[in-house]
Amino acid sequence: MPKNSESSTPTPEQDENVVFENSDTAVEMSKTDDVIEAEAVQVSGSNIQEINADRVEMTGANAAKVVAQTVTLSQGGAGMIRANSVSLESSGVGLLQAQEAALKDSMATLIFAQNLHLADSRSAITVTRHIEGNTKSFILIAGNVDGSVETTIDTPRALLIGISVGLTAGLVFLLQKIIFRNRR
C-alpha cells in the first residue's frame, strides 16, 4: 500500500523504490507494485506491472506495460510501451508503439513508430514511416530509410513473400478441393 511522504525529495531509502509526483505529494511504493497512475513517475531498480502517466523515467527498472506521453528508459526493460515520445538507452522492449522513438544500444521485438532513430540497436520487426540511424532489423517495412540499416526482409521482399504465401495457400486449397471432389 502506498504511504504519503511529506517531501517530494527522495530519501536514500527510496533509491530502489518508486517515487512519483501528483500535485505536491510524493508517494513511495515497494519494489513490486501492480499499477501506478500519476502525472510523473520516476522508477529506479523496481519491477512494476503497469504504469500510466504523462511522463515516465525508468533507470534499471522493469515494467510489463507503460502508457505515457513521454517515456525514458535506461538499462531496463518493458514488455510494452505506448507513448508519443520514447527514448531507450541500453534497454529492451517487446512491443513499442510511438510517434517519435529513439533507441541507443537497445533491442526491440516489434516497433511501430512514425519517426524512428536507431543507434547501434536491433529489432526483429520494424514498421515505420521514417527510419534513420545505424541498425539491424529482421523485417523492415518503412516509407523512408536514412542511414545504415541492415535487413533480412525489407519492404519489397515482405510484399513478395506475402504474395508468394498467398498464391501457394490458394493453390493448396484449390488442389485439395479438386482431389476431395474426385473421391466422392
Summary of the structure (lengths in Angstrom):
residues: 184
radius of gyration: 22.0
end to end distance: 68.6
largest distance: 81.9
contacts: 586
relative contact order: 0.07
helix: 17%
strand: 66%
